[in-house]
Amino acid sequence: MRFAAVTGVAMAAGLVSVPVAHAAGGGVRHDIVVKESRRGLKAFGPGFTLKLTRDGLVTRVNEDEFGDPGTGNPIVRQVIDFAGRTLRPFVCENGTYTIKAGTFKRVWRFSALERRPPIYPEQFQTAFPGFVTPFLGEIDATVTDAAGETLRVLVSDLGYEAKTRNGGFRGTYPIHGLIVDGKGKVRDRISLLGRFKSGADGANARHWIEDRGTCHQTADLKWGPGTDRVVVTGPLLVLPFNSTVVTRRH
């Protein structure tokens, strides 16, 4: 979801469950639940499951239940091939990793073809002109570090957006990943959780990012005011504007 190649840019100790926003329409509640430990990640959402370990990333989608089929909006699928692209590297505490090859698979369904509050930049609104409920992304790529060592990067990129009961907007954007060396050891860990909540028309907006990993980056997206220090991880961004970061440790 938070991938923009042209600009160079879609948890706690033990186990964490992260509830996500209400779905638009019908008062039906949908959730994404994220359960993270040092061994990896499990996530469950409306119509999908995801499991991330150092051995790989496995997702399953039930098309009859994915998102809110009652909207009539289709499921969108896309695969971005990293071959030949110049992408922002992952900058982490134990190394900087440059993507050499791999893919970014994305699946989403719009729950409502509405605009997010105006703090969301126009470029982001254009790329995703509706609430993604949910968004399911997975990166599987090979990278090299400064010493020329080849490693594997596995990243889950999730999103859930919805209108609230008072006509406001809520979004939750978890990104988790593992950078694994040739011996199967986890070298670095990505753990970012972005949250946004506002009233109607963006009133009383609150947004923040929780960082529990070892990969930390910001970038100037050049998308207008308030986008010069956006939290990113490699070619992904968490929230498409500057936001407060709360750092926590496993």
N, C-alpha and C positions, 0 to 999 in steps of 0.2 A: 504494500500500500504506500509506504513512505519512501519510495525509491525514485530518484530523479537523476539519471545518469548524465544528462546534459549539463547539470550544474555541479557535478562531482559529488553529489550527495549519495511505508510505509511501515529480589524477594528475601526472605529472612532466613535465619538459621533454622535448620530442620525442614519444616514443611509449611507452606503458606497457601491459603485459599483466597483468591481474589474475586469477589462478586462484581458483576458488570451491570450496565444500565438496563432499564426497562426497554422493551421493544415498542416501536410505534404501532398503534392500531390495536383495537380490541382488548386493551388492558392486559394482554398476555405478557407474562414475565419470562424473559430468556436470560440466561447467564453464561458467561465464560468463567470457568473456574480453573485457576492455575495452581498446580501443586509442584513446588520446587524443592529440591534437595541438592546436596553436593554431587550426587550421582547423575542428576539430569532434571528432566521436567516432564510432567504430564499435564495436559490441558484438555478440557471438555467444554464444548459449546453447543449451541443449537444445530444439531445435525452433523457434528464432527468430533473426532477425538485426535489427539496428537501426543506422540511420545518422542522425547529427545534424550538420547544418551550419547556417550562418546563413540558408540558403535554405529550410530545413524539416527535418522529422523523418519518416523513413520506416521502418516496421517491417513485417516479414513473419513470419507464423506458420505452421508446418507442424503441423497438428493431430494428425497421426499420430505425431509425434515430440516434441511439446511436453511438457516435464517427464518424468514417468514414467507412461506410459499403463498400465503393468502394475498400478498400484495400483487401477485401476477408478474412481478419483475423476475427476469431470468437469472440463472446462475451464470456468472462470467468466469471464464478460465483463461489464464495466460501463462506462458512460459517465456522468460527473458533469458537468453543465452549470453553469458558474460564474455564469450570469445570475441576478441578484437576490440573490446571496450576498455577505456581508461576510467578506472573507478577509484574512488577515495579508499585508501587502505584502512584497515582496522588498527587503531592506535591503542595499545594496552600497556599495562604495567610491566609485562615480561617480554614485550616485543612489538614491532610494527609489522603488519602482515599485508602484503600486496596480493590481490586476487589475480590469478593466472587463468583459471578456467572454472566453469561451473554454471549452475542455473539458479534462477529465482522463479519458483512456481507460485502462482497466485490464484486464489479462488475467492469470490465474494458475491454477495447479493445485496442490492439496494433495497432498504426497507421503506424509504421515502425519498422522492426526488425533490428535496428541499435544500436550501443553502444553510450552511453552518453560520454561527455568529461572525460578524465582520472581522474579528481578530484573526480568523483563518485567512491566509493570503489568497488572492485571486487565482494564482497559479495552482494552488492546492484544490480550490473549489472547481476549477476547470478540469483537472485530472480526475476528480471523483465528484461528479455533480449530484450527490445524494448521500444519504446516510448508509454506511456499509454496516450491515447487521446480519452476519459478521463478515470480517475479512480474515482469510487464512493464507499466510505466506510461509514459504520454506526455502532457505538457501542451503545448497550443498556445493561447496567449492574447494578447490585447492589453492593454497597461498604459499608465498615464500617470505621468509624474514630477512633481516639485514645480512645475515650470514649465509644466505642462499639455501637454508634448510626448507624442505617442503613439508607443509602441514595441511590439515583438513579443517575447514570451518563449517559448522552446522548451526543454522540460525532459524528460530521460529519467530514469525512476525504476525501478531494478532491484533485485531481491532474490533471494537463494538461501539456503535454510535446510535443514539436514539433521542427522540423528543421526550421531555419529562412531562409529568402530569400538569405542571403549571405553564406549559408552553415553552419551557427552556430547552437546553441541549446538554447532553452528557456524552462523554467519550472516554473510553479506556483503551490504552495502547501498550500492551506488553511486548517487549522484544527480549528474547533470551537466546544465548548461544554458547557453544563450546569450541575452543580452538585446540585441536588435538594433534600431538606430534606423531612421528612414525612408529613410536613404541606404544601408542595408545594412551599416553599420559595427557591429561588436560593441562595445557600451558596457560591459558587464560579463559575467563568466563565473562559472558555478557549477561547482565541482568538489569533491565531498565523497564520501568512501569510509568507511563504517562497518564495523567488524569485531567479531565476538563469538566467543569460544571458551571452552568450559568442559568439565569432566568431568561425570560423572553427577550429577543433581540440582543442577547449578550449581556444583559444587566447583571451586575454583581458577579462577574466572571471570576472563577478561581481555577488556577491550573498549576500543576507541579509535576516533577519527575522524581521517582525514587530510584536510586542507583545502588545496587548491591553487588556489582561485579567488579572486574579488574580492567575493563576497557572504558576509557573516558575521552570524549572528543566534543568539540564544538566547531561549527562552520558558519561562514557568512553565505547565506543562500542568495543574497541580493534580490530578495523578493519584496523590497520595500522596508519601511520603518519597522523595527522590532524583529528583524530576521537576520541580524548580523552575528548572533551568538547562539545559534540553534544547536541543541544537543543531537548529535548524530552517533552512529556506530558503523564504520565502514560506509557502504553506499546507502544506508538506511537512516531515516530520521525518526524521532519519537513524536514530538509535537512540532508542527511547521512554523514555530515562532519561538522567540526567546522565552524561557520559563525558569522558575526556581528549581534547583536541584537539591534533593535531600539525600545525602550519602549515608548508607547503612552498610554493615558488614555481615557476612555469614557467621 
